[in-house]
Amino acid sequence: MGQNFELDGTVKVINEVQSFASGFTKREFVVEVEDGKFPQSIKFECLKEKTSLIDGYEVGDPVKVFFDIRGNEYNGKYYVNLTAWKMEKPGAGGGGSRNAAPPAYGDDGPPLSEPPGGYGQESDDDIPF
């Protein structure tokens, strides 16, 4: 989708890792967010190697969840999943973050750096190795 989201709340539920016959694994957890008179319980999922993101957190801990929104259609019904890719304790300022996703680059690729040594110098060899 190209957009990342974040949400601050309190850990309410931590489920066990689910393993499927295909080898796929996922783990769900719930974060409670204050929303006026009625708190909201938001369910997230961690997939594959990210199932350990919630390790080290306990029910009642404050948490900031970074996630993507994923949606699909199955038999005429539509589903939305909130897929967590990073978690940190609020106020950690990035020092407490774990399992951060790699930086997303635009269509132009990663930022440019200095060219390698010898680049642009005249040489008798036209083969770079």
C-alpha positions as protocol buffer text, in pm:
chain_id: "A"
residue {
  index: 1
  type: MET
  ca { x: 0 y: 0 z: 0 }
}
residue {
  index: 2
  type: GLY
  ca { x: 295 y: 226 z: 51 }
}
residue {
  index: 3
  type: GLN
  ca { x: 167 y: 382 z: 373 }
}
residue {
  index: 4
  type: ASN
  ca { x: 274 y: 292 z: 723 }
}
residue {
  index: 5
  type: PHE
  ca { x: 63 y: 365 z: 1028 }
}
residue {
  index: 6
  type: GLU
  ca { x: 131 y: 382 z: 1400 }
}
residue {
  index: 7
  type: LEU
  ca { x: -88 y: 354 z: 1708 }
}
residue {
  index: 8
  type: ASP
  ca { x: -24 y: 411 z: 2080 }
}
residue {
  index: 9
  type: GLY
  ca { x: -213 y: 205 z: 2336 }
}
residue {
  index: 10
  type: THR
  ca { x: -194 y: -61 z: 2604 }
}
residue {
  index: 11
  type: VAL
  ca { x: -141 y: -433 z: 2545 }
}
residue {
  index: 12
  type: LYS
  ca { x: -470 y: -608 z: 2627 }
}
residue {
  index: 13
  type: VAL
  ca { x: -429 y: -964 z: 2488 }
}
residue {
  index: 14
  type: ILE
  ca { x: -130 y: -1167 z: 2364 }
}
residue {
  index: 15
  type: ASN
  ca { x: -213 y: -1489 z: 2180 }
}
residue {
  index: 16
  type: GLU
  ca { x: 15 y: -1786 z: 2116 }
}
residue {
  index: 17
  type: VAL
  ca { x: 191 y: -1838 z: 1783 }
}
residue {
  index: 18
  type: GLN
  ca { x: -28 y: -2024 z: 1532 }
}
residue {
  index: 19
  type: SER
  ca { x: 145 y: -2263 z: 1291 }
}
residue {
  index: 20
  type: PHE
  ca { x: -20 y: -2396 z: 977 }
}
residue {
  index: 21
  type: ALA
  ca { x: 50 y: -2708 z: 768 }
}
residue {
  index: 22
  type: SER
  ca { x: 205 y: -2491 z: 495 }
}
residue {
  index: 23
  type: GLY
  ca { x: 473 y: -2373 z: 740 }
}
residue {
  index: 24
  type: PHE
  ca { x: 315 y: -2027 z: 770 }
}
residue {
  index: 25
  type: THR
  ca { x: 309 y: -1878 z: 1122 }
}
residue {
  index: 26
  type: LYS
  ca { x: 122 y: -1586 z: 1272 }
}
residue {
  index: 27
  type: ARG
  ca { x: 57 y: -1438 z: 1614 }
}
residue {
  index: 28
  type: GLU
  ca { x: -223 y: -1203 z: 1711 }
}
residue {
  index: 29
  type: PHE
  ca { x: -236 y: -947 z: 1988 }
}
residue {
  index: 30
  type: VAL
  ca { x: -480 y: -676 z: 2095 }
}
residue {
  index: 31
  type: VAL
  ca { x: -401 y: -317 z: 2189 }
}
residue {
  index: 32
  type: GLU
  ca { x: -656 y: -106 z: 2374 }
}
residue {
  index: 33
  type: VAL
  ca { x: -680 y: 260 z: 2275 }
}
residue {
  index: 34
  type: GLU
  ca { x: -866 y: 526 z: 2471 }
}
residue {
  index: 35
  type: ASP
  ca { x: -1137 y: 679 z: 2254 }
}
residue {
  index: 36
  type: GLY
  ca { x: -1353 y: 902 z: 2467 }
}
residue {
  index: 37
  type: LYS
  ca { x: -1616 y: 712 z: 2665 }
}
residue {
  index: 38
  type: PHE
  ca { x: -1558 y: 375 z: 2497 }
}
residue {
  index: 39
  type: PRO
  ca { x: -1204 y: 232 z: 2464 }
}
residue {
  index: 40
  type: GLN
  ca { x: -1130 y: 54 z: 2136 }
}
residue {
  index: 41
  type: SER
  ca { x: -972 y: -294 z: 2120 }
}
residue {
  index: 42
  type: ILE
  ca { x: -760 y: -315 z: 1804 }
}
residue {
  index: 43
  type: LYS
  ca { x: -638 y: -658 z: 1689 }
}
residue {
  index: 44
  type: PHE
  ca { x: -300 y: -683 z: 1513 }
}
residue {
  index: 45
  type: GLU
  ca { x: -116 y: -976 z: 1363 }
}
residue {
  index: 46
  type: CYS
  ca { x: 254 y: -1054 z: 1328 }
}
residue {
  index: 47
  type: LEU
  ca { x: 355 y: -1283 z: 1042 }
}
residue {
  index: 48
  type: LYS
  ca { x: 640 y: -1529 z: 993 }
}
residue {
  index: 49
  type: GLU
  ca { x: 965 y: -1408 z: 1154 }
}
residue {
  index: 50
  type: LYS
  ca { x: 784 y: -1110 z: 1310 }
}
residue {
  index: 51
  type: THR
  ca { x: 589 y: -1334 z: 1553 }
}
residue {
  index: 52
  type: SER
  ca { x: 850 y: -1255 z: 1819 }
}
residue {
  index: 53
  type: LEU
  ca { x: 776 y: -880 z: 1810 }
}
residue {
  index: 54
  type: ILE
  ca { x: 544 y: -907 z: 2111 }
}
residue {
  index: 55
  type: ASP
  ca { x: 796 y: -1107 z: 2317 }
}
residue {
  index: 56
  type: GLY
  ca { x: 906 y: -897 z: 2614 }
}
residue {
  index: 57
  type: TYR
  ca { x: 569 y: -724 z: 2645 }
}
residue {
  index: 58
  type: GLU
  ca { x: 304 y: -814 z: 2900 }
}
residue {
  index: 59
  type: VAL
  ca { x: -65 y: -737 z: 2930 }
}
residue {
  index: 60
  type: GLY
  ca { x: -96 y: -380 z: 3061 }
}
residue {
  index: 61
  type: ASP
  ca { x: 228 y: -253 z: 2905 }
}
residue {
  index: 62
  type: PRO
  ca { x: 212 y: 70 z: 2703 }
}
residue {
  index: 63
  type: VAL
  ca { x: 315 y: 16 z: 2342 }
}
residue {
  index: 64
  type: LYS
  ca { x: 351 y: 194 z: 2009 }
}
residue {
  index: 65
  type: VAL
  ca { x: 272 y: -33 z: 1715 }
}
residue {
  index: 66
  type: PHE
  ca { x: 388 y: 40 z: 1360 }
}
residue {
  index: 67
  type: PHE
  ca { x: 177 y: -145 z: 1105 }
}
residue {
  index: 68
  type: ASP
  ca { x: 48 y: -180 z: 751 }
}
residue {
  index: 69
  type: ILE
  ca { x: -314 y: -229 z: 646 }
}
residue {
  index: 70
  type: ARG
  ca { x: -375 y: -536 z: 431 }
}
residue {
  index: 71
  type: GLY
  ca { x: -706 y: -629 z: 272 }
}
residue {
  index: 72
  type: ASN
  ca { x: -836 y: -918 z: 67 }
}
residue {
  index: 73
  type: GLU
  ca { x: -1154 y: -1075 z: -70 }
}
residue {
  index: 74
  type: TYR
  ca { x: -1256 y: -1437 z: -16 }
}
residue {
  index: 75
  type: ASN
  ca { x: -1586 y: -1583 z: -141 }
}
residue {
  index: 76
  type: GLY
  ca { x: -1743 y: -1241 z: -179 }
}
residue {
  index: 77
  type: LYS
  ca { x: -1646 y: -1124 z: 170 }
}
residue {
  index: 78
  type: TYR
  ca { x: -1383 y: -863 z: 240 }
}
residue {
  index: 79
  type: TYR
  ca { x: -1127 y: -880 z: 519 }
}
residue {
  index: 80
  type: VAL
  ca { x: -884 y: -627 z: 664 }
}
residue {
  index: 81
  type: ASN
  ca { x: -571 y: -716 z: 860 }
}
residue {
  index: 82
  type: LEU
  ca { x: -345 y: -484 z: 1056 }
}
residue {
  index: 83
  type: THR
  ca { x: 2 y: -632 z: 1015 }
}
residue {
  index: 84
  type: ALA
  ca { x: 255 y: -515 z: 1275 }
}
residue {
  index: 85
  type: TRP
  ca { x: 617 y: -479 z: 1162 }
}
residue {
  index: 86
  type: LYS
  ca { x: 770 y: -288 z: 1456 }
}
residue {
  index: 87
  type: MET
  ca { x: 687 y: -221 z: 1820 }
}
residue {
  index: 88
  type: GLU
  ca { x: 841 y: 6 z: 2080 }
}
residue {
  index: 89
  type: LYS
  ca { x: 766 y: 133 z: 2424 }
}
residue {
  index: 90
  type: PRO
  ca { x: 639 y: 494 z: 2409 }
}
residue {
  index: 91
  type: GLY
  ca { x: 912 y: 747 z: 2481 }
}
residue {
  index: 92
  type: ALA
  ca { x: 1182 y: 504 z: 2371 }
}
residue {
  index: 93
  type: GLY
  ca { x: 1267 y: 743 z: 2085 }
}
residue {
  index: 94
  type: GLY
  ca { x: 1370 y: 465 z: 1852 }
}
residue {
  index: 95
  type: GLY
  ca { x: 1634 y: 328 z: 2088 }
}
residue {
  index: 96
  type: GLY
  ca { x: 1388 y: 67 z: 2211 }
}
residue {
  index: 97
  type: SER
  ca { x: 1258 y: -33 z: 1871 }
}
residue {
  index: 98
  type: ARG
  ca { x: 1299 y: -389 z: 1759 }
}
residue {
  index: 99
  type: ASN
  ca { x: 1276 y: -558 z: 1422 }
}
residue {
  index: 100
  type: ALA
  ca { x: 1236 y: -240 z: 1222 }
}
residue {
  index: 101
  type: ALA
  ca { x: 1136 y: -281 z: 861 }
}
residue {
  index: 102
  type: PRO
  ca { x: 1396 y: -188 z: 605 }
}
residue {
  index: 103
  type: PRO
  ca { x: 1362 y: 168 z: 477 }
}
residue {
  index: 104
  type: ALA
  ca { x: 1121 y: 210 z: 190 }
}
residue {
  index: 105
  type: TYR
  ca { x: 1264 y: 382 z: -116 }
}
residue {
  index: 106
  type: GLY
  ca { x: 1075 y: 543 z: -399 }
}
residue {
  index: 107
  type: ASP
  ca { x: 1094 y: 427 z: -758 }
}
residue {
  index: 108
  type: ASP
  ca { x: 1438 y: 588 z: -784 }
}
residue {
  index: 109
  type: GLY
  ca { x: 1601 y: 333 z: -551 }
}
residue {
  index: 110
  type: PRO
  ca { x: 1817 y: 401 z: -246 }
}
residue {
  index: 111
  type: PRO
  ca { x: 1984 y: 737 z: -189 }
}
residue {
  index: 112
  type: LEU
  ca { x: 2297 y: 794 z: -393 }
}
residue {
  index: 113
  type: SER
  ca { x: 2638 y: 778 z: -231 }
}
residue {
  index: 114
  type: GLU
  ca { x: 2986 y: 862 z: -352 }
}
residue {
  index: 115
  type: PRO
  ca { x: 3095 y: 661 z: -659 }
}
residue {
  index: 116
  type: PRO
  ca { x: 3341 y: 378 z: -592 }
}
residue {
  index: 117
  type: GLY
  ca { x: 3713 y: 456 z: -601 }
}
residue {
  index: 118
  type: GLY
  ca { x: 3857 y: 468 z: -953 }
}
residue {
  index: 119
  type: TYR
  ca { x: 3521 y: 539 z: -1111 }
}
residue {
  index: 120
  type: GLY
  ca { x: 3551 y: 780 z: -1404 }
}
residue {
  index: 121
  type: GLN
  ca { x: 3929 y: 741 z: -1437 }
}
residue {
  index: 122
  type: GLU
  ca { x: 4065 y: 648 z: -1778 }
}
residue {
  index: 123
  type: SER
  ca { x: 4198 y: 293 z: -1801 }
}
residue {
  index: 124
  type: ASP
  ca { x: 4333 y: 61 z: -2069 }
}
residue {
  index: 125
  type: ASP
  ca { x: 4100 y: -212 z: -1943 }
}
residue {
  index: 126
  type: ASP
  ca { x: 3736 y: -182 z: -2028 }
}
residue {
  index: 127
  type: ILE
  ca { x: 3646 y: -486 z: -1816 }
}
residue {
  index: 128
  type: PRO
  ca { x: 3582 y: -389 z: -1451 }
}
residue {
  index: 129
  type: PHE
  ca { x: 3732 y: -709 z: -1303 }
}
